[in-house]
Each structure stands twice: as structure tokens, then as C-alpha cells.
Amino acid sequence: MVSEDNLGGDFDWRRVTRDAKWPSGFIHFPKSDGSPFGRFDSVSAPVAGQIDFWGTSGDPDSALLVLPVDPSYLITLGGPRGTPGIESFTFTSPYFNFHRTKTVRTRGPTTMYLYALNTPLSKGRDVLLGARPVTIRDTSKTTAEMVDATIKAATVPKMKVTLASTTATGRVDIVRGSTVLTSLTFGSGGTRTITVSLPKQVKGTHRLSARYAGSTRHLPSTAAVTLTVS
């Protein structure tokens, strides 16, 4: 007799008899001390302040318990388990394949460690499935306004640019279309608002943008303003 199951929840028993359809071979699982097994497939951080990760794991002797439990996992950010100051959390999954998104406190380049935790009251030990680098960035907000939105052609236009949050650093380009008019740099702990002079512009209405390029800790952001030259 064999039991058959899949992730959709269907389950049944089937008797296989020795006839023309008898299997030509059988899968034999290697000997195990009862520890979990699996792999850490990937991690990314497409959304500010979140990690998005995939993996596969199972515990060979968890189903032998009187009351089976879902496999448990431990995540640490910034170092392996036991490292002082790291961020960590646990989760469970009823399936061998798992996908999770998690909002975290850690920012910037770091390393994520994924552990499969051995099922309590079963043989084996916790297993490190893998460690992968990931950069977790925060949001940024760029705002801009012209000191004077309407000027004469002989006047030098000036723009006031603000970059938030207070930890955001790096370059902000002032552009008209695909042309970079000038650039400014925000440093760590420095002023959050900079007033910059731009090249004189010809008569007409101009759509200008302040574009923050982003950093290892912050995502890019853009602000648009209109300048009228008469």
C-alpha cells in the first residue's frame, strides 16, 4: 500500500501489485539523524523596510509524533544566531516550499541567515539552510520649489530642495527633460534643505525635476516643479 498526497490537500491510499506496471526503481531517502533538511532559495527587498524570501525544507521525523506540528524556522539579520545586537524572528509553514514577506527594523546592506528548527521531542538538531546578502532600504522623499516660479530671462533661477529622512544622503540632480542642469549633495547629519542656483533659462514654461539617486539605505525619489520665464 502507498499513500499519495499533494499540496492541494488531496490524499488517498493505493495498492500497487507486482505486474507489468511494477515500478522499475524506488526512491530511497538517505539515512538521517532526524534533523531538518532543505535550502535557502532567495531573498530580495523590493519594498522599503521589507524582505521577501523563498525556501524549501522538511523534518523527516516530525510526522512520527502523536501530534504533528508545522515546521518552524528562525531568521537572523546581521549575523548568525547568538550574535549580540542582531534582529531575529521565527515563523512556521505547513508546506515544504515557503514564501514570506516580513517588515523588519534593519536597514542597509546586511546578511540574512535562515535556520530550520528541529521539531521538539524528535531526534536531530537545528540546521542552517543558508546565508544570503541583502540590502534593505528605507523610503526617501524629495520636495522642491522655485524661489520665484515666474522670472525674467535675465534672472538666475533658484530652486529650494529638501530631502527626507534625516539619514538620507547622496546626490540630487536638477534636470530639465534629459539634461542635468546641476547637482547637489546631501551629507549625513547635514542640512535637509539646500537652495541652488540654476543656469539661466530661455523664455517659456519649463518642467524641472529634482531627482534623488538613492543610496544603500534609501530608495530614489523625485519632485517636479514648473518655472515660467518671460
Secondary structure, DSSP 4 states (H G I P E B T S, - for coil): -EEEE-TT--EEEE---SSTT--S----PPP--S--EEEEEEEE--STTEEEEEEEEE-TTGGGSSS----EEEEEESSSTT-TT-EEEEEE-SSSEEEEEEE-S--EEEEEEEEEEPPTTSSS--EEEEEEEEEE-B--EEEEEESSSEE-TTSPPEEEEEEESTT--EEEEEEETTEEEEEEEEPTTS-SEEEEE-----SEEEEEEEEE---SSB--EEEEEEEEE-
